[in-house]
Amino acid sequence: MTTVGEALPELVLSASVRNIVATALASRDFQDVHHDVASAQQRGSKTIFTNILTSNGYCLRYVTDWTGPEAVVKKAAIRLGVPNYAGDTMTMSGTVDAVESLTEGELVTVAVRGRNSLGDHVTGTVTVLLP
C-alpha cells in the first residue's frame, strides 16, 4: 500500500556529453544545441544541454524504477527550469502526492524534481497505475 507523503529514494544522473548527445539523437532531436558545443555557445548557452524529451524520460524512469515493471504510466506533466548542462549531475527526488484506490489497483501521483548545480531543472508530476 502506497502512502501520501512517502519519499522516493534519490537518483543521481550524470549529464555527460555522450549521454546528452545519445539521448537527443535517440529522441530524434537534431537541434545543434544538444550536440554541438560551439552552436550552443553561439546561442548563449554555456555548453550543450539535455533536451525536454530526455528530461521527461528521466522523470518517467525515476518513478517506474521505484514502482517496478508492473506500473502503467497514465500521465506526466513536467515543467523545465534551469538548463541541465553537460558536465553537471542531476539528482531526482520525489514524494507521493496522491493515492486513489481503484478496482484495478492504485492510481498514484508522484511529485518529482530534478535538481542540478543551477537549481531545479525539471519539476512536475507522474501518475501511474499500480496493479
N, C-alpha and C positions, 0 to 999 in steps of 0.2 A: 504494500500500500504506500502510495506517494503522499507526502505531507507538504502543505503550503509552507514556504519559508525554508525548506530543505535546501542546503547549499550543495552544488555540484563540485567535484574536485577540479582544481585549476588545470589548464592545459597550456603549455608553453610552446609556441610555434616560431620557428626561425624564418625570417624573411630574407633568405639568401637570394642572390642574383639568379641562380639556377632555378630555384623554386618559383620566383616571380615570373620568369620567362616561360618556364614549362607550364604553369597553370594558366597564364594568359593565352598561350598557344593552344592548350587543351580545350579552353573555352571559346576558341576561335575569335579571340580579341586581338587583332593585329595592330592596334594603336601603338605607335612607336614609343610612347611614354612608358610602356610596360616592358620594353626590351632594348631600347637604345638610350644609353645614359646621356649622350650629347643632345639628343632631341628632347629628352625630359628636362634637361637643364636649360635649353633654349626656351622652353615654355614656362620657366620659372620654378621648376622643382629642383630639389637637392640632387636627386638621382631617380632611377626607375622606382615604381611603386606598385603594390598589389592592386589588381582590378576588382571591381564590385562583384563579379561572378565568383571569384575566388573567396572574397570576404563572406559572401552568402554561404558558399560551400563550407567554409570553416565553421560558421555558426551551426549549420546542419550536422556536420561531423561531430562537433563538440557535444551536442545534445544526444545524438544517436550513439556515440561512444558510451555515454552514461546509461542510456536506456537499454542498449543491446539490440540485436538484429531483428527482433520481433516488432519493434516500434514502426509505425507508419507515420511519416511526416504529413501533417494536414495543412499547415500554414507557417510561413515565415514572413516576418515584417521587420526589416532592418533599416538602419539609418547610418550613413557614413559620417565620420567626423574627420579627424586629422589623417594625413596620409600614413600608409604603412610602408616606409621606405626600405629598400634593400640595405641589409646590414643591421637592422633592428630586430627585436623579438616582440612578439605579441602574446600577452597572457590572456587566455579566455577564462571567464568566470561566469557563474550563473546561479540563480535561485529559482525554485519552483514558485511560480506566481499564482497559479490557479489549478485546481483539480476538479474535474466533473466526472461523476460515476455514470457510465452508460451501460446498456445491456451488453455491448460487445467489448467493454473494458473501461479504462480510464482515459479521459481526454486531459492531457497535462500540458500546461503552458509554462515555458521556462523563459525568464528574463535573462538575456545574455549580454555580455560586454567583452569586447576585445580591446585591451589597453596596451599601448606601447610607450616608448620614452617621451613621446609628444603629448600623450593623453589618450582619450577614447577614440579608437579608430572606427569601431563598429558597436552599435547598441541596437537592441530590439528584442523581439520575442520569437520563439519557435514553439509551435503547438504540435504534439504528437499523440497518436492513439496507441495506448499500451493494452495488449490483449489481456 
